[in-house]
Amino acid sequence: MINVMARAESSRRIVLAAFSLGLCALAATLVVPAFAYLFGPGKYCGVVVFDRWDTCYLVSGRYINYVASNAKSELVSYKGQAIQVDASEVTSGGLSNSLPDPMILKYQVLGPAPDPKWITINGLQLAAIPAFGRYTRPQFLIEICNVGKSPVKIDRSLVGVLLFKAEKELPETYRSDDHSVAVISRTGIEEAYYVSTSGVGDQKTSWGYVVDTRTQPPASFVIAPRQSVRTRIRFKLHSGQYQLMFAYGDGVSSEKTIVSNAVSFDIGPDGQAIHLNQ
């Protein structure tokens, strides 16, 4: 009986070990592609954006890909266009207190980004509309307009919020090699609010936004031709120089995205938001 029990216990341990190894193998298969997306060479898509400090990004939905300062000149002629590049060298960029974003060091332009497979963006236009009014804190309207001839279904989770800030005001927290960095990305109007914090010890700062739930659209909705939907969003930011834009796309780095106009503004030491005509 003792031998039978021992053999049973040994078999149980072998099964558990095999199961654990299987989980490790599965985890490895899940982790490697994500890491490769962030840092590996390959094809990347996005709208070419040069912000108010001339930092270059490829915007893909709520996600961004930095383009290194010494490699961005070739993209000047593609400003505002959704393109695809074949990146041969990629490293990390972004804020040090958040998930890193890809920074493309070397690449070859392949041409226009392919149309998305699962969503419709043709006929859509995005607009970022300043609505500061009497409020101290900056607030905006996100307008999605259907200028096409057919109804378009919109997925709220794919509307991204992108906020850029002068890099010199974030000396301890950035991994950009240029003059600015994205302090808000990877999020959008799907969330009711967003908050991020950086700093050391008691020297911490926080920033974020709140989506007006009265104007927040449903998770999925349809915009008829010549109709538009507006969502109000209000920010809490510390003093500095900023630029805001919105984007719509499924976030994969292999398909076309659309972006709004960019709005530049400053926050003074008194917390007052100042809209700049840039």
GUGULO-838879 format. One line per 4 residues: number of its first residue (from 1); for each residue z negated, y negated, x of N, C-alpha, C. Coordinates in Angstrom, 3 decimals, always signed. Layout:
BEGIN
NUM> Z/Y/X/Z/Y/X/Z/Y/X; ...
//
This chain:
BEGIN
1> +0.000/+1.206/+0.827/+0.000/+0.000/+0.000/+0.000/-1.255/+0.861; -0.804/-1.213/+1.938/-0.877/-2.375/+2.827/+0.478/-2.649/+3.450; +1.195/-1.560/+3.865/+2.519/-1.748/+4.463/+3.504/-2.333/+3.468; +3.416/-1.878/+2.211/+4.310/-2.406/+1.178/+4.073/-3.891/+0.965
5> +2.781/-4.268/+0.914/+2.437/-5.683/+0.728/+2.905/-6.503/+1.918; +2.765/-5.974/+3.100/+3.188/-6.696/+4.302/+4.684/-6.908/+4.306; +5.414/-5.811/+3.908/+6.866/-5.955/+3.862/+7.283/-6.975/+2.810; +6.573/-7.001/+1.677/+6.880/-7.974/+0.614/+6.633/-9.397/+1.089
9> +5.505/-9.576/+1.794/+5.185/-10.910/+2.304/+6.220/-11.352/+3.338; +6.628/-10.404/+4.206/+7.639/-10.731/+5.215/+8.962/-11.116/+4.558; +9.345/-10.361/+3.501/+10.597/-10.678/+2.790/+10.522/-12.049/+2.144; +9.342/-12.348/+1.563/+9.170/-13.652/+0.927/+9.327/-14.792/+1.941
13> +8.785/-14.611/+3.140/+8.895/-15.640/+4.186/+10.340/-15.807/+4.630; +11.067/-14.701/+4.724/+12.478/-14.772/+5.128/+13.284/-15.551/+4.085; +13.018/-15.254/+2.802/+13.725/-15.959/+1.728/+13.412/-17.452/+1.762; +12.118/-17.798/+1.939/+11.723/-19.203/+1.993/+12.371/-19.909/+3.185
17> +12.413/-19.224/+4.329/+13.029/-19.817/+5.514/+14.513/-20.069/+5.284; +15.181/-19.081/+4.677/+16.605/-19.237/+4.397/+16.851/-20.373/+3.423; +15.944/-20.484/+2.421/+16.071/-21.564/+1.444/+15.889/-22.923/+2.115; +14.909/-23.010/+3.025/+14.666/-24.268/+3.742/+15.859/-24.647/+4.600
21> +16.430/-23.656/+5.291/+17.605/-23.938/+6.109/+18.771/-24.395/+5.244; +18.889/-23.802/+4.064/+19.952/-24.217/+3.147/+19.790/-25.656/+2.713; +18.542/-26.049/+2.416/+18.285/-27.445/+2.039/+18.610/-28.391/+3.186; +18.242/-28.003/+4.401/+18.544/-28.855/+5.563/+20.043/-29.019/+5.734
25> +20.777/-27.918/+5.560/+22.228/-27.990/+5.702/+22.832/-28.887/+4.635; +22.311/-28.759/+3.387/+22.809/-29.608/+2.305/+22.503/-31.062/+2.594; +21.273/-31.354/+3.061/+20.911/-32.728/+3.390/+21.817/-33.288/+4.464; +22.132/-32.461/+5.449/+23.004/-32.926/+6.525/+24.381/-33.291/+5.998
29> +24.902/-32.468/+5.069/+26.234/-32.762/+4.521/+26.216/-34.026/+3.700; +25.061/-34.360/+3.100/+24.965/-35.584/+2.300/+24.770/-36.810/+3.160; +24.015/-36.658/+4.253/+23.702/-37.813/+5.083/+24.878/-38.228/+5.954; +25.578/-37.276/+6.514/+26.631/-37.597/+7.470/+27.713/-38.501/+6.889
33> +28.265/-38.224/+5.674/+29.287/-39.114/+5.146/+28.796/-40.528/+4.939; +27.510/-40.683/+4.488/+26.984/-42.030/+4.292/+26.923/-42.773/+5.613; +26.446/-42.070/+6.661/+26.370/-42.704/+7.971/+27.756/-43.058/+8.470; +28.716/-42.161/+8.226/+30.084/-42.414/+8.667/+30.662/-43.622/+7.956
37> +30.325/-43.765/+6.661/+30.829/-44.935/+5.939/+30.292/-46.216/+6.553; +29.003/-46.189/+6.915/+28.389/-47.405/+7.420/+28.874/-47.756/+8.817; +29.062/-46.759/+9.665/+29.296/-47.064/+11.061/+30.582/-46.487/+11.646; +31.213/-45.568/+10.949/+32.310/-44.845/+11.563/+33.653/-45.517/+11.420
41> +34.585/-45.193/+12.299/+35.957/-45.688/+12.169/+36.623/-45.090/+10.950; +37.672/-45.760/+10.493/+38.394/-45.279/+9.319/+38.957/-46.442/+8.520; +39.384/-46.152/+7.305/+40.005/-47.165/+6.455/+38.951/-47.916/+5.642; +39.059/-49.233/+5.663/+38.162/-50.101/+4.907/+39.009/-51.066/+4.077
45> +38.553/-51.328/+2.852/+39.237/-52.279/+1.978/+38.291/-53.409/+1.597; +38.866/-54.541/+1.233/+38.066/-55.653/+0.740/+38.877/-56.926/+0.672; +38.357/-57.863/-0.095/+38.961/-59.187/-0.151/+38.517/-59.966/+1.083; +39.459/-60.560/+1.782/+39.140/-61.330/+2.987/+38.480/-62.640/+2.582
49> +37.243/-62.824/+3.013/+36.474/-64.021/+2.684/+36.008/-64.683/+3.975; +36.276/-65.967/+4.091/+35.693/-66.802/+5.144/+34.729/-67.761/+4.455; +33.446/-67.683/+4.778/+32.479/-68.536/+4.094/+32.460/-69.945/+4.691; +31.553/-70.773/+4.249/+31.534/-72.186/+4.659/+31.228/-72.372/+6.147
53> +30.709/-71.312/+6.806/+30.440/-71.364/+8.234/+31.512/-70.627/+9.028; +32.554/-70.178/+8.344/+33.695/-69.491/+8.947/+33.383/-68.059/+9.389; +32.292/-67.483/+8.888/+32.047/-66.062/+9.091/+32.987/-65.281/+8.182; +33.501/-64.157/+8.681/+34.503/-63.390/+7.931/+33.907/-62.086/+7.400
57> +34.251/-61.778/+6.153/+33.815/-60.545/+5.503/+34.992/-59.904/+4.776; +34.917/-58.600/+4.617/+35.737/-57.891/+3.640/+34.804/-57.536/+2.488; +35.015/-58.162/+1.333/+34.145/-57.953/+0.181/+34.704/-56.834/-0.682; +33.862/-55.834/-0.953/+34.262/-54.682/-1.758/+33.235/-54.482/-2.870
61> +33.465/-55.108/-4.027/+32.491/-55.057/-5.100/+31.205/-55.734/-4.673; +30.085/-55.065/-4.876/+28.803/-55.648/-4.478/+28.504/-55.426/-2.997; +29.411/-54.782/-2.287/+29.207/-54.474/-0.871/+30.072/-55.362/+0.019; +29.649/-55.508/+1.267/+30.404/-56.312/+2.224/+30.574/-55.543/+3.524
65> +31.652/-55.868/+4.214/+31.897/-55.389/+5.576/+32.072/-56.624/+6.454; +31.207/-56.794/+7.430/+31.357/-57.910/+8.368/+32.574/-57.669/+9.259; +33.223/-58.751/+9.654/+34.275/-58.688/+10.672/+33.769/-59.490/+11.868; +33.720/-58.870/+13.031/+33.158/-59.503/+14.222/+33.854/-60.819/+14.522
69> +33.111/-61.751/+15.091/+33.614/-63.106/+15.325/+34.838/-63.130/+16.229; +34.894/-62.217/+17.195/+36.037/-62.212/+18.121/+37.209/-61.386/+17.602; +37.096/-60.887/+16.338/+38.167/-60.064/+15.780/+38.698/-60.611/+14.455; +38.197/-61.770/+14.024/+38.519/-62.255/+12.677/+39.785/-63.100/+12.601
73> +40.282/-63.592/+13.728/+41.390/-64.559/+13.693/+42.638/-63.994/+13.020; +42.871/-62.692/+13.168/+44.058/-62.084/+12.578/+44.017/-62.086/+11.056; +42.822/-62.261/+10.480/+42.674/-62.192/+9.029/+42.764/-63.554/+8.343; +42.906/-64.615/+9.115/+42.979/-65.953/+8.512/+44.124/-66.041/+7.512
77> +45.260/-65.469/+7.846/+46.427/-65.546/+6.965/+46.278/-64.676/+5.716; +45.264/-63.806/+5.685/+45.029/-62.939/+4.529/+43.886/-63.442/+3.649; +43.405/-64.638/+3.898/+42.256/-65.167/+3.161/+42.493/-65.085/+1.651; +41.513/-64.511/+0.937/+41.604/-64.386/-0.509/+42.372/-63.175/-0.997
81> +42.930/-62.394/-0.087/+43.710/-61.218/-0.464/+42.888/-59.933/-0.284; +43.140/-58.955/-1.142/+42.509/-57.648/-1.010/+43.388/-56.780/-0.119; +42.886/-56.440/+1.060/+43.683/-55.713/+2.034/+42.985/-54.421/+2.442; +43.720/-53.600/+3.177/+43.176/-52.382/+3.761/+43.387/-52.422/+5.268
85> +42.348/-52.099/+6.019/+42.457/-52.053/+7.472/+42.059/-50.679/+7.966; +42.583/-50.322/+9.117/+42.183/-49.097/+9.806/+41.292/-49.515/+10.969; +39.987/-49.338/+10.806/+39.020/-49.788/+11.816/+38.827/-48.706/+12.871; +39.003/-49.076/+14.128/+38.828/-48.122/+15.222/+37.443/-48.224/+15.862
89> +36.761/-49.369/+15.687/+35.392/-49.532/+16.200/+34.563/-50.241/+15.139; +33.418/-49.637/+14.793/+32.532/-50.178/+13.764/+31.091/-50.047/+14.226; +30.308/-51.109/+14.019/+28.879/-51.050/+14.307/+28.134/-51.554/+13.079; +26.879/-51.949/+13.224/+26.094/-52.383/+12.074/+25.901/-53.890/+12.078
93> +25.740/-54.460/+10.885/+25.483/-55.884/+10.736/+24.577/-56.113/+9.550; +24.173/-57.363/+9.335/+23.345/-57.701/+8.186/+21.919/-58.030/+8.553; +21.062/-58.067/+7.546/+19.653/-58.364/+7.757/+18.930/-57.155/+8.333; +18.018/-57.401/+9.255/+17.320/-56.294/+9.906/+16.296/-55.644/+9.003
97> +15.911/-56.307/+7.898/+14.908/-55.730/+7.014/+15.534/-55.002/+5.826; +16.851/-54.768/+5.874/+17.516/-54.084/+4.771/+18.489/-53.053/+5.325; +19.123/-52.312/+4.441/+20.121/-51.346/+4.878/+21.252/-52.068/+5.602; +21.719/-51.537/+6.717/+22.781/-52.208/+7.460/+24.113/-52.128/+6.736
101> +24.969/-53.105/+6.995/+26.340/-53.105/+6.506/+27.267/-52.863/+7.689; +28.460/-52.330/+7.451/+29.399/-52.137/+8.558/+29.841/-53.470/+9.150; +29.992/-53.518/+10.449/+30.619/-54.648/+11.130/+31.825/-54.114/+11.893; +33.005/-54.569/+11.487/+34.251/-54.076/+12.067/+34.550/-54.849/+13.351
105> +34.693/-54.120/+14.460/+34.928/-54.739/+15.767/+36.405/-54.745/+16.141; +37.098/-53.653/+15.837/+38.536/-53.554/+16.127/+39.215/-52.890/+14.939; +40.429/-53.321/+14.623/+41.102/-52.801/+13.439/+42.592/-53.101/+13.504; +43.316/-52.474/+12.600/+44.740/-52.748/+12.384/+44.933/-52.949/+10.887
109> +45.606/-54.022/+10.497/+45.864/-54.288/+9.084/+46.946/-53.336/+8.593; +46.635/-52.590/+7.521/+47.586/-51.629/+6.973/+48.405/-52.204/+5.827; +47.857/-53.214/+5.134/+48.575/-53.813/+4.007/+47.648/-54.043/+2.831; +48.203/-54.242/+1.630/+47.376/-54.487/+0.446/+46.477/-53.293/+0.123
113> +45.296/-53.579/-0.428/+44.390/-52.511/-0.851/+44.960/-51.817/-2.081; +44.821/-50.498/-2.188/+45.322/-49.782/-3.374/+44.522/-50.140/-4.621; +45.173/-50.085/-5.777/+44.492/-50.355/-7.038/+43.422/-49.301/-7.296; +42.319/-49.696/-7.944/+41.258/-48.722/-8.245/+41.712/-47.670/-9.240
117> +41.139/-46.474/-9.134/+41.550/-45.345/-9.977/+40.799/-45.294/-11.302; +39.555/-45.770/-11.319/+38.706/-45.533/-12.476/+38.395/-46.789/-13.278; +38.714/-47.955/-12.780/+38.451/-49.191/-13.523/+39.711/-50.049/-13.527; +39.734/-51.031/-14.426/+40.850/-51.963/-14.513/+40.417/-53.340/-14.020
121> +41.169/-53.882/-13.087/+40.887/-55.242/-12.634/+42.082/-56.172/-12.861; +43.267/-55.591/-13.090/+44.436/-56.420/-13.350/+44.236/-57.217/-14.638; +44.511/-58.506/-14.564/+44.328/-59.382/-15.711/+42.975/-60.061/-15.772; +42.060/-59.664/-14.873/+40.725/-60.261/-14.862/+40.621/-61.391/-13.846
125> +39.820/-62.388/-14.183/+39.486/-63.480/-13.271/+37.980/-63.696/-13.309; +37.402/-63.958/-12.137/+35.976/-64.261/-12.032/+35.788/-65.720/-11.662; +34.751/-66.337/-12.205/+34.432/-67.722/-11.852/+32.926/-67.867/-11.687; +32.521/-68.549/-10.616/+31.129/-68.926/-10.408/+31.002/-70.405/-10.785
129> +30.212/-70.694/-11.813/+30.121/-72.046/-12.360/+28.717/-72.594/-12.132; +28.563/-73.646/-11.323/+27.232/-74.238/-11.128/+26.704/-74.791/-12.448; +25.426/-74.527/-12.713/+24.793/-75.016/-13.941/+23.384/-75.491/-13.609; +23.298/-76.321/-12.568/+21.989/-76.758/-12.090/+21.268/-77.588/-13.160
133> +21.980/-78.579/-13.722/+21.404/-79.415/-14.759/+20.117/-80.076/-14.318; +19.115/-80.008/-15.178/+17.824/-80.634/-14.871/+16.890/-79.713/-14.096; +17.365/-78.484/-13.813/+16.499/-77.525/-13.135/+16.483/-77.768/-11.628; +15.315/-77.545/-11.041/+15.191/-77.666/-9.591/+15.874/-76.503/-8.900
137> +15.652/-75.312/-9.423/+16.231/-74.126/-8.809/+17.704/-73.992/-9.197; +18.508/-73.491/-8.266/+19.940/-73.345/-8.574/+20.191/-72.256/-9.599; +21.038/-72.538/-10.553/+21.449/-71.512/-11.499/+22.951/-71.621/-11.736; +23.534/-70.498/-12.123/+24.979/-70.402/-12.233/+25.341/-69.602/-13.481
141> +26.578/-69.794/-13.915/+27.177/-68.946/-14.930/+28.208/-68.060/-14.248; +28.131/-66.760/-14.509/+29.152/-65.827/-14.049/+30.130/-65.648/-15.203; +31.357/-66.061/-15.005/+32.350/-65.942/-16.068/+33.377/-64.884/-15.706; +33.556/-63.927/-16.609/+34.605/-62.915/-16.475/+35.616/-63.183/-17.578
145> +36.832/-63.495/-17.188/+37.870/-63.885/-18.139/+39.030/-62.894/-18.096; +39.535/-62.534/-19.266/+40.699/-61.667/-19.378/+41.922/-62.546/-19.649; +42.752/-62.741/-18.633/+43.952/-63.561/-18.787/+45.183/-62.682/-19.004; +44.968/-61.372/-19.170/+46.074/-60.448/-19.390/+46.429/-60.319/-20.855
149> +47.215/-59.298/-21.159/+47.707/-59.094/-22.520/+47.064/-57.898/-23.208; +46.181/-57.189/-22.509/+45.540/-56.009/-23.082/+44.028/-56.105/-22.919; +43.256/-55.499/-23.829/+41.797/-55.469/-23.675/+41.406/-54.744/-22.376; +40.316/-55.185/-21.762/+39.845/-54.583/-20.514/+38.377/-54.195/-20.675
153> +38.072/-52.951/-20.346/+36.696/-52.475/-20.374/+36.000/-52.826/-19.069; +34.789/-53.384/-19.176/+34.025/-53.825/-18.008/+32.753/-52.989/-17.874; +32.455/-52.595/-16.646/+31.201/-51.896/-16.339/+30.264/-52.908/-15.695; +29.180/-53.234/-16.384/+28.254/-54.264/-15.895/+27.708/-53.949/-14.509
157> +27.519/-52.678/-14.188/+26.918/-52.305/-12.905/+27.824/-52.615/-11.721; +29.096/-52.935/-11.979/+30.046/-53.191/-10.896/+30.255/-54.679/-10.627; +29.488/-55.535/-11.330/+29.545/-56.978/-11.081/+28.503/-57.311/-10.016; +28.949/-57.676/-8.828/+28.055/-57.895/-7.697/+27.728/-59.349/-7.457
161> +26.527/-59.596/-6.943/+26.065/-60.927/-6.556/+26.014/-60.985/-5.037; +26.683/-61.973/-4.449/+26.728/-62.117/-2.992/+26.279/-63.520/-2.611; +25.253/-63.606/-1.795/+24.726/-64.900/-1.355/+24.673/-64.927/+0.162; +25.318/-65.943/+0.752/+25.371/-66.087/+2.203/+24.495/-67.268/+2.636
165> +23.945/-67.179/+3.833/+23.046/-68.215/+4.346/+23.330/-68.469/+5.818; +23.105/-69.705/+6.245/+23.309/-70.058/+7.648/+22.430/-69.183/+8.533; +23.055/-68.552/+9.524/+22.359/-67.612/+10.392/+21.265/-68.269/+11.225; +21.480/-69.517/+11.644/+20.524/-70.186/+12.530/+19.157/-70.356/+11.879
169> +19.115/-70.236/+10.536/+17.841/-70.375/+9.827/+17.134/-69.037/+9.672; +17.721/-67.963/+10.204/+17.126/-66.629/+10.124/+17.144/-65.969/+11.499; +16.564/-66.612/+12.509/+16.717/-66.114/+13.884/+16.135/-64.734/+14.136; +15.108/-64.308/+13.369/+14.473/-63.026/+13.669/+15.001/-61.892/+12.815
173> +15.846/-62.183/+11.835/+16.117/-61.175/+10.824/+17.583/-60.826/+10.637; +18.470/-61.303/+11.500/+19.877/-61.039/+11.255/+20.482/-60.130/+12.323; +21.594/-59.468/+11.920/+22.378/-58.691/+12.868/+23.834/-59.154/+12.824; +24.072/-60.367/+12.366/+25.422/-60.909/+12.375/+25.697/-61.476/+13.763
177> +26.965/-61.438/+14.191/+27.291/-62.030/+15.484/+28.016/-63.357/+15.278; +27.899/-63.926/+14.063/+28.598/-65.168/+13.754/+27.602/-66.196/+13.238; +28.047/-67.131/+12.410/+27.217/-68.277/+12.050/+26.452/-68.113/+10.748; +26.627/-66.999/+10.040/+25.927/-66.799/+8.775/+25.740/-65.313/+8.528
181> +24.985/-65.011/+7.473/+24.676/-63.622/+7.144/+24.506/-63.529/+5.635; +24.767/-62.359/+5.069/+24.564/-62.134/+3.639/+23.094/-61.808/+3.396; +22.397/-62.680/+2.649/+20.992/-62.428/+2.333/+20.839/-61.696/+1.007; +21.890/-61.692/+0.190/+21.901/-60.887/-1.029/+23.242/-60.171/-1.132
185> +23.202/-58.862/-1.241/+24.367/-58.020/-1.492/+23.839/-56.689/-1.998; +24.723/-55.740/-2.304/+24.331/-54.422/-2.798/+23.601/-54.479/-4.136; +23.718/-55.571/-4.867/+23.038/-55.717/-6.143/+23.905/-56.559/-7.064; +23.503/-56.699/-8.314/+24.337/-57.449/-9.248/+23.637/-57.724/-10.552
189> +24.391/-57.962/-11.622/+23.800/-58.321/-12.906/+23.330/-57.100/-13.686; +23.547/-55.894/-13.153/+22.995/-54.702/-13.778/+21.471/-54.766/-13.760; +20.924/-55.264/-12.638/+19.480/-55.418/-12.515/+19.030/-56.711/-13.189; +17.853/-56.690/-13.795/+17.323/-57.894/-14.450/+16.849/-58.920/-13.432
193> +16.487/-58.444/-12.243/+16.058/-59.360/-11.194/+16.209/-58.685/-9.843; +16.123/-59.501/-8.789/+16.215/-59.004/-7.421/+15.284/-59.846/-6.555; +14.521/-59.195/-5.681/+13.610/-59.894/-4.767/+13.710/-59.252/-3.396; +13.790/-60.075/-2.344/+13.783/-59.585/-0.968/+12.808/-60.421/-0.150
197> +12.199/-59.807/+0.849/+11.193/-60.482/+1.674/+11.455/-60.176/+3.138; +11.217/-61.166/+3.990/+11.322/-60.949/+5.430/+10.252/-61.762/+6.136; +10.015/-61.426/+7.395/+9.024/-62.142/+8.177/+8.025/-61.195/+8.791; +7.090/-61.757/+9.550/+6.070/-60.981/+10.244/+4.700/-61.523/+9.886
201> +3.769/-60.632/+9.556/+2.412/-61.044/+9.240/+2.358/-61.972/+8.046; +1.660/-63.112/+8.251/+1.547/-64.095/+7.173/+2.762/-65.006/+7.082; +3.633/-64.942/+8.077/+4.822/-65.796/+8.099/+5.974/-65.093/+7.394; +5.874/-64.977/+6.088/+6.893/-64.285/+5.310/+7.533/-65.224/+4.298
205> +8.794/-64.987/+4.042/+9.505/-65.730/+3.014/+10.148/-64.734/+2.061; +10.348/-65.158/+0.827/+10.974/-64.294/-0.160/+12.034/-65.075/-0.917; +12.985/-64.370/-1.466/+14.049/-64.995/-2.235/+14.588/-63.971/-3.231; +15.320/-64.459/-4.217/+15.872/-63.541/-5.190/+16.457/-64.275/-6.379
209> +16.676/-63.531/-7.462/+17.256/-64.123/-8.654/+16.769/-63.390/-9.899; +16.959/-64.047/-11.039/+16.644/-63.475/-12.346/+17.871/-63.632/-13.223; +18.254/-62.571/-13.912/+19.370/-62.610/-14.854/+18.825/-62.937/-16.242; +19.420/-63.914/-16.893/+19.019/-64.290/-18.247/+19.378/-63.145/-19.198
213> +18.360/-62.474/-19.728/+18.609/-61.310/-20.576/+19.300/-61.686/-21.885; +19.216/-62.953/-22.282/+19.889/-63.373/-23.513/+21.406/-63.408/-23.332; +21.848/-63.579/-22.088/+23.292/-63.623/-21.823/+23.781/-62.413/-21.036; +22.863/-61.538/-20.641/+23.256/-60.326/-19.901/+24.084/-59.431/-20.820
217> +25.299/-59.068/-20.446/+26.139/-58.247/-21.319/+25.652/-56.810/-21.381; +26.167/-56.025/-22.335/+25.815/-54.597/-22.396/+26.264/-53.864/-21.134; +25.772/-52.650/-20.983/+26.132/-51.852/-19.807/+27.635/-51.646/-19.711; +28.285/-51.525/-20.852/+29.738/-51.398/-20.893/+30.247/-52.232/-22.064
221> +31.278/-53.021/-21.831/+31.801/-53.886/-22.889/+33.284/-54.137/-22.667; +33.944/-54.628/-23.700/+35.376/-54.862/-23.660/+35.648/-56.350/-23.854; +36.525/-56.903/-23.022/+36.947/-58.297/-23.155/+38.375/-58.303/-23.677; +38.574/-58.958/-24.805/+39.905/-59.049/-25.404/+40.752/-60.055/-24.632
225> +42.057/-59.997/-24.765/+42.927/-60.977/-24.095/+42.547/-62.410/-24.472; +42.576/-63.286/-23.474/+42.270/-64.707/-23.628/+40.817/-64.949/-24.045; +39.945/-63.984/-23.792/+38.523/-64.131/-24.068/+37.745/-64.034/-22.753; +36.491/-64.495/-22.774/+35.664/-64.445/-21.573/+34.219/-64.162/-21.946
229> +33.464/-63.710/-20.955/+32.035/-63.435/-21.110/+31.303/-64.162/-19.996; +30.204/-64.842/-20.365/+29.415/-65.578/-19.367/+27.987/-65.037/-19.311; +27.472/-64.942/-18.081/+26.098/-64.517/-17.849/+25.410/-65.561/-16.983; +24.198/-65.950/-17.376/+23.444/-66.958/-16.617/+22.508/-66.274/-15.634
233> +22.450/-66.814/-14.424/+21.607/-66.251/-13.372/+20.929/-67.398/-12.622; +19.627/-67.261/-12.392/+18.855/-68.317/-11.725/+18.234/-67.764/-10.447; +18.260/-68.574/-9.373/+17.793/-68.138/-8.057/+16.483/-68.802/-7.675; +15.688/-68.082/-6.877/+14.514/-68.633/-6.204/+14.782/-68.509/-4.713
237> +14.949/-69.659/-4.045/+15.330/-69.660/-2.638/+14.500/-70.676/-1.872; +14.285/-70.424/-0.584/+13.635/-71.421/+0.253/+14.691/-72.351/+0.835; +14.275/-73.372/+1.517/+15.192/-74.412/+1.993/+16.239/-73.842/+2.940; +17.432/-74.435/+2.909/+18.500/-73.982/+3.783/+19.869/-74.235/+3.191
241> +20.872/-73.736/+3.874/+22.270/-73.875/+3.458/+22.765/-72.535/+2.921; +23.450/-72.581/+1.757/+23.849/-71.349/+1.084/+25.284/-71.437/+0.569; +25.820/-70.265/+0.266/+27.091/-70.168/-0.451/+27.049/-68.904/-1.305; +27.505/-69.048/-2.560/+27.412/-67.966/-3.533/+28.787/-67.566/-4.046
245> +28.961/-66.280/-4.309/+30.150/-65.803/-4.988/+29.817/-64.498/-5.710; +30.686/-64.111/-6.647/+30.537/-62.862/-7.379/+31.767/-61.997/-7.146; +31.611/-60.711/-7.356/+32.720/-59.793/-7.154/+32.670/-58.691/-8.198; +33.822/-58.093/-8.469/+33.886/-56.965/-9.401/+34.745/-55.866/-8.788
249> +34.164/-54.683/-8.691/+34.852/-53.540/-8.116/+33.904/-52.366/-8.055; +34.449/-51.166/-7.819/+33.586/-49.985/-7.860/+32.808/-49.747/-6.578; +32.998/-50.615/-5.581/+32.149/-50.555/-4.398/+32.598/-49.603/-3.319; +33.525/-48.683/-3.607/+34.014/-47.827/-2.538/+34.855/-48.673/-1.592
253> +34.939/-48.243/-0.362/+35.631/-49.056/+0.634/+37.100/-48.664/+0.771; +37.685/-48.127/-0.307/+39.080/-47.695/-0.216/+39.928/-48.190/-1.384; +39.386/-49.160/-2.145/+40.108/-49.653/-3.309/+39.995/-51.166/-3.434; +40.845/-51.709/-4.286/+40.948/-53.146/-4.491/+39.762/-53.687/-5.289
257> +39.383/-54.920/-4.977/+38.292/-55.639/-5.620/+38.783/-57.037/-5.968; +38.118/-57.698/-6.923/+38.381/-59.121/-7.162/+37.097/-59.907/-6.925; +37.265/-61.155/-6.495/+36.111/-62.010/-6.220/+36.280/-63.341/-6.933; +35.168/-64.030/-7.106/+35.178/-65.356/-7.714/+35.419/-66.419/-6.653
261> +35.458/-67.661/-7.093/+35.399/-68.787/-6.165/+34.030/-68.810/-5.496; +33.929/-69.484/-4.386/+32.655/-69.628/-3.677/+32.065/-71.002/-3.969; +30.757/-71.055/-4.176/+30.058/-72.311/-4.461/+29.057/-72.572/-3.340; +29.186/-73.730/-2.688/+28.286/-74.112/-1.600/+27.188/-75.020/-2.139
265> +25.971/-74.796/-1.660/+24.860/-75.658/-2.057/+23.767/-75.585/-1.001; +22.907/-76.572/-1.012/+21.766/-76.634/-0.107/+20.479/-76.681/-0.922; +19.409/-76.191/-0.318/+18.072/-76.332/-0.891/+17.268/-77.207/+0.054; +16.814/-78.358/-0.426/+16.062/-79.289/+0.402/+14.629/-78.828/+0.623
269> +13.911/-79.507/+1.532/+12.510/-79.155/+1.790/+11.637/-79.235/+0.553; +12.045/-80.071/-0.430/+11.288/-80.201/-1.666/+11.659/-79.138/-2.697; +12.573/-78.244/-2.324/+12.988/-77.193/-3.232/+14.101/-77.573/-4.178; +14.593/-78.790/-4.067/+15.652/-79.256/-4.955/+17.001/-78.722/-4.524
273> +17.769/-78.191/-5.459/+19.099/-77.660/-5.174/+20.138/-78.773/-5.245; +21.030/-78.794/-4.267/+22.075/-79.818/-4.194/+23.423/-79.124/-4.135; +24.260/-79.338/-5.139/+25.590/-78.732/-5.176/+26.537/-79.532/-4.284; +27.252/-78.824/-3.407/+28.172/-79.466/-2.497/+29.592/-79.266/-2.984
277> +30.407/-80.277/-2.917/+31.806/-80.179/-3.335/+32.650/-79.716/-2.164; +32.628/-78.416/-1.904/+33.408/-77.827/-0.801/+34.371/-76.798/-1.339
//
